Amino acid sequence: MVDHNRVEGAAKQVKGSVKEAVGKVTGNKQTEAEGKAEQIAGKAQGKVGEAKDKVRDAVKR
């Protein structure tokens, strides 16, 4: 079973990518920066989920 943090992190990364692209297209630097920040937060959340999965798998063994 995959930790919910991995799923939510991936969703944040996608949302951040879209937001960054919209910011670039519209020339809105703030939206672009928010998108980049959201991608970074999503990556971090995904790593937390990975760590939880590894711990859970190690405990099951």
C-alpha positions as CSV (number, residue, x, y, z in Angstrom):
1,M,0.0,0.0,0.0
2,V,1.3,3.4,-0.9
3,D,1.4,6.2,1.7
4,H,-1.1,9.0,1.1
5,N,1.8,11.5,1.3
6,R,3.3,10.1,-1.9
7,V,0.0,10.5,-3.8
8,E,-0.6,14.0,-2.4
9,G,3.0,15.0,-3.2
10,A,2.7,13.9,-6.8
11,A,-0.6,15.9,-7.1
12,K,1.1,19.0,-5.7
13,Q,4.0,18.6,-8.2
14,V,1.6,18.4,-11.1
15,K,-0.4,21.4,-9.8
16,G,2.8,23.3,-9.3
17,S,4.0,22.5,-12.9
18,V,0.7,23.8,-14.3
19,K,0.8,26.9,-12.2
20,E,4.4,27.6,-13.2
21,A,3.6,27.2,-16.8
22,V,0.6,29.5,-16.6
23,G,2.8,32.1,-14.8
24,K,5.4,31.9,-17.6
25,V,2.8,32.2,-20.4
26,T,1.1,35.1,-18.7
27,G,4.3,36.8,-17.6
28,N,3.2,36.6,-14.0
29,K,6.3,36.1,-12.0
30,Q,4.5,35.6,-8.7
31,T,2.3,32.8,-10.1
32,E,5.4,31.2,-11.6
33,A,7.3,31.4,-8.3
34,E,4.3,29.9,-6.5
35,G,4.2,27.0,-8.9
36,K,7.9,26.3,-8.4
37,A,7.4,26.4,-4.6
38,E,4.5,24.1,-4.8
39,Q,6.5,21.6,-6.9
40,I,9.3,21.7,-4.2
41,A,6.7,21.1,-1.5
42,G,5.2,18.2,-3.4
43,K,8.7,16.6,-3.9
44,A,9.3,16.9,-0.1
45,Q,6.0,15.4,0.7
46,G,6.6,12.6,-1.7
47,K,9.9,11.9,0.0
48,V,8.2,11.7,3.4
49,G,5.8,9.2,1.9
50,E,8.6,7.1,0.5
51,A,10.3,7.1,3.9
52,K,7.1,6.0,5.6
53,D,6.7,3.2,3.0
54,K,10.2,2.0,3.7
55,V,9.7,1.9,7.4
56,R,6.4,0.1,7.0
57,D,8.0,-2.5,4.7
58,A,10.9,-3.0,7.1
59,V,8.5,-3.6,10.0
60,K,6.5,-6.1,8.1
61,R,9.6,-8.3,7.5
